[in-house]
Amino acid sequence: MNLRKAITLFAVLLVSVVMLAACGGGDEEKESESASGAKTVKFMHLWPEGSSAQHYKVVNEIIADFEKENPDIKIDLEVLSNEQYKDKIKVLSTSDELPDVGMTWAAGYMEPYVKGNMYAPLDDIIESDLSDSFVSGTTEAFAVDGTTYGLPLELNISTIFYNKKIFDEYGLEEPQTLDELKEIVATLNENGVNPIALGNRDAWTGSMWYMYLANRLGGDEDVLTKAIEREGSFEDPALVQAADEVQKLVDEDSFVQGFNGLADEEAKSMFMGEQAAMYLIATWDLPNFTTNEDVPQEFRDSVGYFKFPTVDGKGDTNSYVGGPGVGLFVSENSDVKEEAKAFASYFVQQWGERAVTDVGIIPATKVNVDSLDLPQMYVDVLNDLNSATNITLYADVQMSADVAQVHLDMIQALFGGEITPEEFAKTQEDALAAE
């Protein structure tokens, strides 16, 4: 979950004074024009050939196509691994040497770069080239004070995956409401089947359950995001009730035994080993349920998914909990800013369909799936995304690093029955108010 982890770099960036020479190659002068007279755009990404072969291949193809169509622009490419990339970007930023185009994460990660006037506003190319291209809610995650500073490339939404074979055995159907989900849980428990796999030692997994309950109970109002952004309170009745609903699910034995001590990978193994009937996770796991040849075909054939149900008749099932992965930024101080924006725009336009067919990930742009040869689950998810009314960014990603840790600690305590819903809400509100 790179975006979630990336937020921890937020505070570090503000005090980083590491010498540029430490990263190697940083003393090179910025050259924006090649010997042939073509403008040169420096581009850095974090998909090396060794660990991200398909990403790497598609990026190179897009660059080659762009240079062919724009012979007056050359792309100077640098590729680093994920952690190396983060470290080098941090160091380059201290000397105003960011690449012309690079990759960024949303929310807390990008804020110090924006506040430091290092990222260029990109609303102009969104309006001129990419209008209606992005899935609803994705560009908002890359906006600060209403201005967009990143073009999202990837998107994850969380859904409840389930084992169709187990459901069929007990005559169960996809639930539309929380009460129907609870009836399924009761039936599975009566027959000795673990209802829901959950590895809450990682806490963000439990946060997804809480977020969806808050989303549904809040109706059309995104009360959780408003509370985090200080336009509302974490002690809003919908947020307190969501915490209460979490504890009701726990009390009704909805989750596998010992869930607070299990890692997400362990919970995933239980679901994929058919030891639990359901599993709430994001679409980054789609390949495991569709195309991953290391996973038995019989299991892949038995996996379906359903949208998080309504709660007490409230909520829009086309509103998701999720968030974008990496996006593209353009350096505010680039000597070739217009060429850099042109490349970033072209990249996004070319990336969408290829990300699905060649890489196997869900892009942040809308994709017409009618002409694509894809597993049905990919088609269904893409269609869902195209009709999404909202995507609420993962709570801990929206928060600063310190407040996010409070949130995750309180999620564990809430699921563990160590605090009341009211205490959960107050502790979170106090942490947000103290910032």
PyMOL commands that set and color helices and strands:
alter all, ss='L'
color gray80, all
select helices_A, chain A and resi 2-6+9-15+20-23+53-69+82-93+107-115+123-129+139-142+164-169+178-190+200-202+204-217+223-228+237-251+259-261+264-272+283-289+297-301+337-359+376-386+395-398+401-415+421-433
alter helices_A, ss='H'
color red, helices_A
select strands_A, chain A and resi 39-45+73-79+101-104+143-144+147-148+151-152+155-163+196-197+278-282+303-306+319-324+327-330+390-393
alter strands_A, ss='S'
color yellow, strands_A
deselect
rebuild
show_as cartoon
